[in-house]
Amino acid sequence: MSDQSNQPRTASAVTRSFFSHLAAAGVSQETLAKRSGCHVNTFYSWKTGKASASVPNMEAALAVLGLELVIRPINSKPEDIAA
């Protein structure tokens, strides 16, 4: 069994998508920090995988870009969840 404690973390798919939208919008992390109320180092930590985004911070950052975090079912049948 390998020791994974030395393995680098990577950003989640949600975070990678966020940074893709950020780049497409042409908004700097500094501007995003000012408008979202998050510290600029927060975004660096997300991007490098050193920290995971909290839901309130991600929602604030997404709102600056005119986006929202949405929860939707992955199963087509609600009864599959109860089983």
Secondary structure, 3 states (H helix, E strand, C coil): CCCHHHCCCCCCHHHHHHHHHHHHHCCCHHHHHHHHCCCHHHHHHHHHCCCCCCHHHHHHHHHHCCCCCCCCCCCCCHHHHHC
